[in-house]
């Protein structure tokens, strides 16, 4: 909280709500600790950064060099085999067009013995491989053979399982053979143990957790220290190392590079190089960063130990220095606390240890003397004010007020003038207030009487509106009951009419069906009559042929013919009668439809009447709602008028009391001497 006087800002009160101030000792200790902490953190960060940067650089260089070296070693090994094959390709027996297959196989076996091959085969110009005498195989689908024939140079196959081989996995080295006329006559195929390539690659591993392996262009592992699992099972690199899609992509696209990635559960730096002379093989050399982080962690631990030791030592040194400074300051603070409590008479001896502390002691004593003089003079002036005596003169004791206290002289003088003016103004105002209060009391009494009359008129109007509302509500309820009865009657009439009309339609339909059945029977009778007539005619003819003996049959035939004719006439009459019945039924159906339409029109008119009546009732209800709103507004107005009457009465009472208080104030002001 700040108070401003004469352009000077004076800070008073606590430093801040909820703020806890610290001692000089605490500040010195904290600053020392902070400096050492910052120095230690910066040193640790820089050291870790340098160590990590150095480690990354070293690992990148190491894996790159190791990848290049391993690739060259594998390339050299393949070139060594290719040189042997090239030598074999210019052998007189193998180049001969006339040498039998058995002789060529014997010569190949000699090379196998002297060059540590597993086996060798002769592949003729029809791509048939002669493994031994009498054992052949078709090599037309072997891609390495086709590449060797196409390029005219030795080619190496990928790792595969050779049938009849003693090795788990094998590699074939194939070289084309030409006769002295440079005509292709066949190829040499030598088999080597794939584990030999794995052993060669496994000799070049960085660290205990490092890994070196080869992958072909299809992403299949060719060489790996975990030979039985990775190579023998011909695992894709993405199956052996989860998340190694980037390595498979590098092998497939036959690119070289270096990258950081998780490999086999360790975060590693992996360098990969293409191997010239191979079948698109890529060598991968991985070094575990986790393994080489141990020295960095040891250095970090040593730095932390040194940092903690410095913190402890600096804490003790800063505590000793702080005690030397804070001891005299605490004595000075004790004297200031007494001053803050208003104790200007007590005296305290300081443990003066420095020139600054001596100056502080002298300044404190001078301040106490000046405060005593100022307080004594202010006490005298306030005593005069307490008796209503405003005739003091501050200029007589101006020399006592030094520094910022000089402003008190002007303040007291201004306060004296202001209080004198205020008292005179209050004296004048109290007279005006008494007159105004009397006038207000008279006006408030008239207002209260007028408001009472208005309240009575509003109450009468409210009773009239309430009667109107009740009458409208009763009419709306009666109309609603009538509408409900009309709706129910219309629904019942509609249901009964529909029921009767439906019964009538069903009866008509039944008559139609019966007529159809009768007509069908009549048709059958008519058909029988026709057939009977035909039989009677045939009987008459036969009776005539029979002569005298057939006369009896002729009489019977005539009677039967007459009966058939009468039946035909009856059938025609029945047809006519059924046609008339059917026409009558159709006419009845049209009449029933007209009756149904008429009933529907009547029901529609009834529904329209019900809708109109509902609208009238809705208007009644709306009028009721509006009347209720008017009644509510009248109630509010009544409350306001009542409040106004109460306020007017209270104002009259207050005005009377105000006039009385103004008279008492005027009497009290007579005690002041200005």
C-alpha positions as a printed Julia matrix, in Angstrom:
674×3 Matrix{Float64}:
   0.0      0.0     0.0
   1.41     3.4    -1.01
   0.56     6.91    0.25
   1.64     9.95   -1.83
   2.38    13.4    -0.36
   4.37    16.26   -1.96
   5.47    13.99   -4.83
   7.15    11.48   -2.48
   6.04     7.82   -2.44
   6.13     6.16    0.97
   5.89     2.35    1.15
   3.98     1.15    4.19
   2.44    -2.08    5.32
   3.49    -5.68    4.36
   5.45    -6.42    1.19
   2.55    -8.35   -0.26
  -0.34   -10.54    0.82
   0.86   -14.09    1.32
   4.48   -13.13    0.48
   7.14   -14.67    2.74
  10.31   -12.54    2.98
  13.69   -14.24    3.2
  16.69   -13.32    5.31
  20.03   -12.14    3.92
  21.54   -15.45    5.03
  18.96   -17.34    3.04
  19.5    -15.12    0.0
  23.29   -15.58    0.13
  22.91   -19.35    0.49
  20.34   -19.56   -2.27
  22.35   -17.42   -4.68
  25.48   -19.48   -4.04
  23.59   -22.73   -4.52
  21.91   -21.38   -7.65
  25.23   -20.37   -9.21
  26.81   -23.74   -8.47
  23.65   -25.53   -9.64
  23.6    -23.63  -12.92
  27.33   -24.2   -13.38
  26.92   -27.92  -12.64
  23.9    -28.33  -14.94
  25.6    -26.47  -17.78
  28.79   -28.49  -17.28
  26.85   -31.78  -17.24
  24.83   -30.84  -20.34
  27.95   -29.79  -22.24
  29.82   -32.9   -21.15
  26.93   -35.18  -22.1
  26.55   -33.41  -25.44
  30.26   -33.72  -26.21
  30.31   -37.37  -25.1
  27.2    -38.26  -27.12
  28.45   -36.36  -30.16
  31.85   -38.02  -29.91
  30.25   -41.42  -29.43
  27.93   -40.94  -32.41
  30.77   -39.74  -34.61
  33.01   -42.62  -33.53
  30.26   -45.2   -34.0
  29.32   -43.8   -37.41
  32.96   -43.93  -38.52
  33.45   -47.39  -37.01
  30.4    -49.01  -38.59
  31.09   -47.34  -41.93
  34.71   -48.55  -41.95
  33.66   -52.0   -40.74
  30.93   -52.24  -43.41
  33.37   -51.22  -46.15
  36.02   -53.64  -44.87
  33.57   -56.57  -44.56
  32.13   -55.88  -48.01
  35.64   -55.91  -49.49
  36.52   -59.13  -47.66
  33.38   -60.89  -48.95
  34.05   -59.47  -52.41
  37.65   -60.72  -52.21
  36.43   -64.19  -51.16
  33.98   -64.34  -54.07
  36.68   -63.12  -56.46
  38.97   -65.86  -55.15
  36.35   -68.46  -55.97
  35.71   -66.81  -59.34
  39.44   -66.96  -60.14
  39.45   -70.68  -59.38
  36.4    -71.14  -61.64
  38.05   -69.1   -64.4
  41.08   -71.4   -64.16
  38.84   -74.44  -64.28
  37.05   -73.03  -67.35
  40.26   -73.11  -69.41
  41.11   -76.7   -68.47
  41.8    -78.76  -71.61
  39.46   -81.56  -70.61
  36.6    -79.24  -69.69
  37.03   -77.19  -72.87
  37.0    -80.28  -75.04
  34.01   -80.95  -77.25
  34.78   -84.64  -77.4
  35.72   -85.49  -73.8
  33.09   -87.74  -72.26
  31.01   -86.59  -69.29
  32.7    -89.12  -66.99
  36.13   -87.64  -67.71
  34.9    -84.13  -67.09
  33.31   -85.12  -63.78
  36.56   -86.77  -62.7
  38.5    -83.6   -63.53
  35.95   -81.5   -61.59
  36.36   -83.79  -58.56
  40.11   -83.16  -58.64
  39.45   -79.41  -58.4
  36.97   -80.03  -55.59
  39.62   -81.86  -53.54
  42.33   -79.23  -54.07
  40.13   -76.12  -53.52
  37.9    -77.2   -50.63
  34.69   -77.21  -52.65
  31.83   -79.32  -51.36
  31.07   -80.72  -54.82
  30.99   -79.82  -58.49
  28.7    -80.59  -61.45
  29.01   -80.34  -65.21
  26.14   -78.52  -66.94
  25.96   -79.22  -70.67
  24.77   -76.8   -73.34
  21.21   -78.12  -72.89
  21.28   -76.94  -69.23
  21.28   -80.53  -67.97
  23.45   -80.86  -64.85
  25.46   -84.09  -64.59
  25.89   -84.6   -60.87
  27.38   -88.1   -61.09
  27.38   -90.78  -63.74
  23.75   -91.55  -64.38
  22.36   -88.77  -62.11
  21.25   -85.6   -63.86
  19.03   -82.6   -63.16
  17.48   -79.88  -65.28
  19.06   -76.47  -64.45
  17.1    -74.46  -67.03
  15.28   -72.51  -64.35
  18.44   -71.55  -62.38
  18.8    -67.79  -62.71
  22.51   -67.75  -61.86
  23.16   -70.18  -64.75
  21.26   -67.94  -67.18
  23.17   -64.87  -65.94
  26.51   -66.69  -66.28
  25.71   -67.69  -69.88
  24.45   -64.18  -70.7
  27.44   -62.3   -69.22
  30.13   -64.88  -69.9
  31.44   -64.41  -66.33
  31.21   -66.44  -63.14
  28.01   -65.91  -61.12
  27.05   -66.77  -57.56
  23.66   -68.05  -56.41
  21.69   -67.14  -53.32
  21.67   -69.45  -50.3
  19.56   -72.56  -50.79
  19.15   -76.14  -49.56
  21.03   -78.46  -51.91
  19.55   -81.94  -52.33
  22.03   -84.62  -51.28
  24.46   -82.07  -49.78
  26.06   -82.6   -46.37
  25.57   -78.91  -45.55
  22.45   -77.33  -44.13
  22.64   -74.5   -46.67
  24.73   -74.17  -49.81
  25.89   -71.62  -52.38
  26.56   -72.42  -56.04
  29.33   -70.73  -58.06
  28.68   -71.07  -61.79
  31.08   -70.32  -64.66
  30.47   -70.77  -68.43
  32.95   -72.87  -70.47
  33.83   -72.17  -74.11
  35.8    -74.34  -76.58
  38.78   -73.08  -78.5
  36.43   -71.58  -81.09
  34.78   -69.5   -78.34
  31.63   -71.53  -78.65
  29.6    -72.23  -75.49
  29.72   -75.93  -74.63
  28.56   -75.97  -70.99
  29.08   -74.57  -67.48
  30.84   -75.52  -64.27
  28.83   -75.5   -61.05
  30.7    -75.71  -57.75
  28.98   -75.92  -54.34
  30.38   -74.34  -51.15
  29.11   -74.38  -47.56
  27.05   -71.22  -46.86
  28.26   -71.29  -43.26
  31.71   -70.36  -44.49
  30.37   -66.96  -45.59
  28.63   -66.58  -42.19
  31.91   -67.41  -40.37
  33.72   -64.86  -42.52
  31.12   -62.16  -41.76
  30.9    -63.01  -38.03
  34.6    -62.13  -37.59
  33.76   -58.48  -38.17
  31.42   -57.51  -35.31
  31.71   -54.29  -33.29
  31.29   -54.73  -29.53
  29.55   -57.4   -27.52
  26.07   -56.44  -28.75
  27.09   -55.64  -32.32
  25.66   -57.54  -35.28
  26.94   -58.17  -38.81
  24.81   -59.95  -41.39
  24.1    -60.12  -45.13
  20.76   -59.91  -46.96
  20.05   -60.71  -50.61
  18.02   -58.56  -53.0
  14.83   -60.41  -51.99
  15.26   -59.42  -48.34
  16.31   -62.96  -47.26
  19.17   -63.3   -44.77
  22.25   -64.84  -46.44
  24.73   -64.73  -43.54
  24.17   -64.2   -39.81
  25.84   -65.17  -36.54
  22.54   -66.86  -35.61
  23.08   -69.26  -38.52
  20.7    -72.05  -37.55
  17.71   -69.74  -37.12
  18.22   -66.88  -39.55
  20.04   -68.55  -42.49
  18.92   -72.18  -42.35
  15.27   -71.18  -42.06
  15.82   -68.52  -44.75
  14.06   -65.85  -42.73
  13.3    -62.45  -44.25
  15.16   -59.71  -42.44
  11.8    -58.16  -41.43
  10.83   -61.4   -39.63
  14.1    -61.72  -37.73
  14.19   -58.0   -36.84
  10.81   -56.46  -36.18
  10.51   -53.0   -37.7
  13.47   -53.52  -40.09
  11.5    -52.46  -43.16
  14.15   -49.83  -43.95
  16.85   -52.54  -44.1
  14.72   -54.7   -46.4
  14.11   -51.67  -48.62
  17.86   -50.92  -48.76
  18.63   -54.55  -49.71
  15.86   -54.69  -52.32
  16.86   -51.38  -53.92
  20.58   -52.24  -53.59
  21.58   -48.96  -51.95
  24.29   -48.14  -49.4
  24.04   -45.81  -46.42
  23.97   -45.43  -42.65
  21.13   -44.83  -40.19
  20.13   -45.06  -36.5
  17.33   -47.47  -35.6
  16.12   -50.09  -33.12
  17.5    -53.48  -34.03
  16.94   -56.6   -31.94
  15.82   -54.59  -28.91
  18.86   -52.23  -28.98
  19.18   -48.76  -30.41
  21.92   -49.17  -33.0
  23.86   -47.38  -35.7
  23.62   -49.5   -38.86
  25.84   -49.09  -41.95
  25.05   -51.05  -45.1
  27.09   -51.57  -48.27
  26.54   -53.41  -51.54
  28.92   -56.29  -52.29
  30.18   -56.19  -55.9
  30.32   -59.54  -57.66
  27.54   -61.0   -55.5
  23.93   -61.7   -56.32
  22.72   -58.34  -55.05
  23.94   -59.0   -51.49
  24.04   -56.19  -48.93
  26.28   -56.3   -45.84
  24.82   -54.74  -42.67
  27.09   -53.79  -39.74
  25.28   -52.67  -36.55
  26.84   -51.27  -33.36
  24.75   -50.92  -30.19
  24.59   -47.35  -28.91
  23.25   -48.66  -25.6
  26.5    -50.58  -25.05
  28.68   -47.53  -25.68
  26.56   -45.25  -23.49
  28.14   -46.8   -20.35
  31.25   -44.53  -20.39
  29.01   -41.52  -20.86
  26.89   -42.55  -17.87
  30.02   -43.07  -15.73
  31.28   -39.58  -16.62
  27.86   -38.16  -15.83
  27.84   -39.93  -12.44
  31.31   -38.54  -11.6
  30.18   -35.02  -12.52
  27.09   -35.37  -10.34
  29.19   -36.51   -7.36
  31.56   -33.54   -7.81
  28.58   -31.23   -8.16
  26.99   -32.5    -4.91
  30.3    -32.09   -3.07
  30.59   -28.49   -4.29
  27.02   -27.82   -3.17
  27.75   -29.06    0.36
  31.01   -27.09    0.61
  29.47   -23.89   -0.75
  26.54   -24.21    1.63
  28.87   -24.22    4.64
  31.0    -21.31    3.38
  27.95   -19.2     2.52
  26.45   -19.91    5.99
  29.62   -18.6     7.74
  29.71   -15.44    5.62
  26.01   -14.83    6.11
  26.29   -15.06    9.92
  28.98   -12.33    9.97
  26.68   -10.0     8.05
  23.32   -10.83    9.64
  24.28   -10.63   13.37
  24.5     -6.76   13.61
  21.58    -6.46   11.18
  19.38    -8.51   13.5
  20.18    -6.05   16.36
  19.29    -3.14   14.09
  16.05    -4.88   13.1
  15.18    -5.31   16.8
  15.49    -1.54   17.33
  13.35    -0.87   14.24
  10.71    -3.25   15.57
  10.52    -1.19   18.79
  10.14     1.97   16.73
   7.38     0.33   14.72
   5.63    -0.47   18.01
   5.82     3.23   19.03
   8.71     2.85   21.52
  10.81     6.02   21.15
  12.31     6.02   24.65
  14.2      2.7    24.74
  17.85     2.63   23.72
  19.77    -0.3    22.23
  23.53    -0.73   21.88
  24.58    -2.16   18.5
  27.47    -4.53   17.96
  29.2     -2.04   15.67
  31.56    -4.08   13.52
  31.86    -1.87   10.45
  31.81     1.83    9.59
  28.47     1.34    7.91
  26.97    -0.01   11.15
  28.28     3.08   13.07
  26.59     5.38   10.58
  23.4      3.39   10.9
  23.53     3.8    14.74
  24.01     7.59   14.48
  21.21     7.92   11.93
  18.88     5.85   14.1
  19.48     8.04   17.2
  18.96    11.28   15.22
  15.71     9.92   13.76
  14.41     9.04   17.24
  15.1     12.59   18.58
  13.38    14.22   15.59
  10.36    11.91   15.89
  10.03    12.73   19.61
  10.0     16.49   18.92
   7.48    16.18   16.09
   5.16    13.9    18.09
   5.21    16.27   21.08
   4.19    19.25   18.91
   1.48    17.28   17.1
   0.13    16.08   20.48
  -0.23    19.73   21.62
  -2.05    20.83   18.43
  -4.42    17.85   18.55
  -5.24    18.64   22.19
  -6.36    22.14   21.12
  -8.46    20.65   18.3
 -10.12    18.24   20.73
 -11.39    21.27   22.69
 -12.76    22.92   19.5
  -9.98    25.53   19.46
  -8.82    26.17   15.88
  -6.63    29.2    16.76
  -3.2     27.45   16.77
  -0.3     28.58   14.52
   1.89    25.88   12.94
   4.51    28.37   11.67
   5.84    28.89   15.23
   7.27    25.32   15.31
   8.25    24.91   11.63
  11.93    24.25   12.5
  11.03    21.04   14.33
   9.65    19.46   11.13
  12.61    18.41    8.98
  12.75    16.7     5.62
   9.52    15.1     4.48
   7.9     16.02    7.82
   7.75    19.68    6.65
   4.72    18.66    4.66
   2.87    18.12    7.97
   2.97    21.9     8.65
   1.12    22.65    5.42
  -1.19    19.69    6.01
  -2.19    20.86    9.51
  -2.7     24.43    8.26
  -4.81    23.23    5.35
  -6.79    20.92    7.64
  -7.49    23.82   10.02
  -8.76    26.03    7.16
 -10.78    23.19    5.66
 -12.43    22.27    8.97
 -13.31    25.93    9.61
 -14.92    26.18    6.18
 -16.72    22.88    6.68
 -18.15    23.95   10.04
 -19.4     27.25    8.6
 -20.85    25.39    5.61
 -22.53    22.83    7.87
 -24.03    25.65    9.92
 -25.53    27.22    6.8
 -26.62    23.9     5.36
 -28.35    22.8     8.55
 -30.68    25.81    8.34
 -31.55    25.01    4.73
 -32.01    21.33    5.59
 -34.48    22.16    8.34
 -36.61    24.22    5.97
 -36.4     21.62    3.19
 -37.25    18.8     5.59
 -40.38    20.61    6.72
 -41.51    21.13    3.11
 -40.75    17.5     2.28
 -42.81    16.28    5.21
 -45.83    18.26    4.05
 -45.42    16.98    0.42
 -44.98    13.39    1.59
 -48.23    13.51    3.57
 -50.17    14.68    0.48
 -48.49    12.03   -1.65
 -49.42     9.28    0.79
 -53.1     10.33    0.73
 -53.11    10.4    -3.12
 -51.48     7.01   -3.32
 -54.09     5.52   -0.96
 -56.9      6.68   -3.27
 -55.11     5.19   -6.32
 -54.68     1.88   -4.52
 -58.44     1.67   -3.86
 -59.25     2.34   -7.54
 -56.75    -0.28   -8.72
 -58.19    -2.87   -6.33
 -61.71    -2.29   -7.73
 -60.44    -2.69  -11.3
 -58.65    -5.89  -10.31
 -61.88    -7.42   -8.97
 -63.69    -6.63  -12.25
 -60.9     -8.23  -14.32
 -60.95   -11.31  -12.08
 -64.69   -11.76  -12.71
 -64.12   -11.45  -16.48
 -61.38   -14.06  -16.32
 -63.57   -16.5   -14.38
 -66.46   -16.05  -16.84
 -64.2    -16.62  -19.87
 -62.65   -19.66  -18.27
 -66.07   -21.26  -17.63
 -67.18   -20.59  -21.22
 -63.94   -22.08  -22.56
 -64.36   -25.19  -20.41
 -67.99   -25.67  -21.54
 -66.98   -25.19  -25.19
 -64.16   -27.66  -24.77
 -66.59   -30.24  -23.36
 -68.93   -29.71  -26.35
 -66.0    -30.12  -28.76
 -64.96   -33.32  -27.04
 -68.52   -34.7   -27.34
 -68.7    -33.72  -31.02
 -65.37   -35.42  -31.72
 -66.46   -38.6   -29.95
 -69.84   -38.61  -31.79
 -68.13   -38.06  -35.15
 -65.72   -40.89  -34.44
 -68.57   -43.24  -33.39
 -70.69   -42.34  -36.44
 -67.71   -42.83  -38.71
 -66.95   -46.21  -37.18
 -70.58   -47.44  -37.33
 -71.06   -46.24  -40.92
 -67.87   -47.86  -42.04
 -68.87   -51.08  -40.25
 -72.35   -51.22  -41.84
 -71.05   -50.3   -45.29
 -68.36   -52.9   -44.99
 -70.98   -55.55  -44.03
 -73.12   -54.51  -46.99
 -70.13   -54.78  -49.32
 -69.31   -58.22  -47.97
 -72.96   -59.36  -48.51
 -72.88   -58.03  -52.08
 -69.6    -59.76  -52.73
 -71.09   -63.01  -51.38
 -74.1    -62.67  -53.73
 -71.7    -62.06  -56.64
 -69.74   -65.17  -55.75
 -72.99   -67.22  -55.43
 -74.2    -65.89  -58.79
 -70.94   -66.9   -60.37
 -71.32   -70.4   -58.93
 -74.94   -70.66  -60.15
 -73.89   -69.44  -63.58
 -71.21   -72.09  -63.66
 -73.83   -74.75  -62.74
 -76.17   -73.41  -65.42
 -73.41   -73.64  -67.98
 -72.86   -77.26  -66.96
 -76.6    -77.98  -67.3
 -76.63   -76.33  -70.72
 -73.68   -78.47  -71.76
 -75.43   -81.6   -70.46
 -78.64   -80.62  -72.34
 -76.69   -80.26  -75.56
 -75.07   -83.61  -75.1
 -78.46   -85.11  -74.22
 -79.94   -83.69  -77.44
 -77.07   -85.21  -79.36
 -77.63   -88.59  -77.69
 -81.38   -88.39  -78.39
 -80.64   -87.67  -82.07
 -78.22   -90.58  -82.24
 -80.8    -92.86  -80.53
 -83.48   -91.83  -83.05
 -81.14   -92.62  -85.93
 -80.28   -95.97  -84.47
 -83.99   -96.71  -83.79
 -84.81   -95.92  -87.38
 -82.14   -98.31  -88.55
 -83.46  -100.98  -86.23
 -86.88  -100.78  -87.89
 -89.83  -102.24  -86.07
 -87.82  -103.38  -83.1
 -86.5    -99.87  -82.52
 -89.79   -98.01  -82.36
 -89.84   -98.09  -78.56
 -86.38   -96.57  -78.5
 -87.48   -93.9   -80.96
 -90.31   -92.82  -78.64
 -87.87   -92.6   -75.73
 -85.38   -90.68  -77.86
 -88.05   -88.12  -78.82
 -89.0    -87.59  -75.19
 -85.37   -87.19  -74.23
 -84.87   -84.63  -77.05
 -87.91   -82.67  -75.85
 -86.54   -82.69  -72.32
 -83.15   -81.45  -73.57
 -84.86   -78.63  -75.52
 -86.85   -77.59  -72.47
 -83.65   -77.68  -70.41
 -81.95   -75.38  -72.92
 -84.85   -72.93  -72.7
 -84.68   -73.03  -68.88
 -80.94   -72.46  -69.02
 -81.41   -69.39  -71.23
 -83.99   -68.03  -68.83
 -81.6    -68.64  -65.91
 -78.87   -66.81  -67.83
 -81.08   -63.8   -68.29
 -82.13   -63.84  -64.66
 -78.46   -64.05  -63.47
 -77.5    -61.14  -65.77
 -80.26   -59.04  -64.22
 -79.1    -60.02  -60.68
 -75.5    -59.12  -61.54
 -76.62   -55.73  -62.96
 -78.65   -55.09  -59.82
 -75.67   -55.93  -57.61
 -73.45   -53.53  -59.58
 -76.08   -50.81  -59.19
 -76.21   -51.52  -55.44
 -72.42   -51.27  -55.25
 -72.51   -47.86  -56.93
 -75.23   -46.75  -54.52
 -73.17   -48.01  -51.56
 -70.13   -46.08  -52.84
 -72.25   -42.93  -53.19
 -73.58   -43.41  -49.65
 -70.03   -43.87  -48.37
 -68.85   -40.68  -50.14
 -71.83   -38.79  -48.74
 -71.03   -40.0   -45.23
 -67.4    -38.94  -45.69
 -68.49   -35.44  -46.78
 -70.79   -35.22  -43.75
 -67.95   -36.29  -41.45
 -65.64   -33.76  -43.1
 -68.17   -30.99  -42.44
 -68.44   -32.16  -38.83
 -64.66   -32.1   -38.49
 -64.53   -28.6   -39.99
 -67.15   -27.5   -37.47
 -65.1    -29.06  -34.66
 -61.93   -27.29  -35.9
 -63.74   -23.94  -36.06
 -65.1    -24.49  -32.56
 -61.62   -25.39  -31.31
 -60.27   -22.16  -32.82
 -63.01   -20.19  -31.05
 -62.1    -21.95  -27.78
 -58.41   -21.22  -28.39
 -59.29   -17.52  -28.85
 -61.25   -17.68  -25.59
 -58.22   -19.23  -23.85
 -55.93   -16.58  -25.34
 -58.27   -13.89  -24.0
 -58.15   -15.61  -20.63
 -54.35   -15.59  -20.72
 -54.29   -11.91  -21.68
 -56.72   -11.16  -18.85
 -54.46   -13.06  -16.44
 -51.48   -11.0   -17.63
 -53.48    -7.79  -17.1
 -54.44    -9.03  -13.63
 -50.77    -9.76  -12.83
 -49.78    -6.3   -14.05
 -52.53    -4.78  -11.87
 -51.19    -6.76   -8.89
 -47.69    -5.45   -9.58
 -49.06    -1.91   -9.9
 -50.96    -2.37   -6.64
 -47.75    -3.52   -4.92
 -45.89    -0.53   -6.36
 -48.58     1.89   -5.21
 -48.54     0.28   -1.77
 -44.75     0.61   -1.63
 -45.05     4.21   -2.78
 -47.53     4.96    0.0
 -45.24     3.35    2.56
 -42.27     5.26    1.16
 -44.19     8.53    1.29
 -45.13     7.92    4.91
 -41.54     6.98    5.72
 -40.28    10.09    3.89
 -42.59    12.26    5.96
 -41.26    10.65    9.13
 -37.63    11.0     7.98
 -38.22    14.64    6.99
 -39.52    15.44   10.44
 -36.57    13.67   12.04
 -34.16    15.43    9.65
 -35.51    18.82   10.68
 -35.01    17.88   14.32
 -31.42    16.69   13.69
 -30.61    19.89   11.75
 -31.68    21.95   14.77
 -29.49    19.81   17.07
 -26.51    20.13   14.64
 -26.8     23.88   14.64
 -26.7     23.91   18.46
 -23.6     21.62   18.44
 -21.63    23.88   16.07
 -21.8     26.7    18.61
 -19.09    24.89   20.65
 -16.37    25.55   18.0
 -14.14    28.66   18.26
 -12.99    29.79   14.81
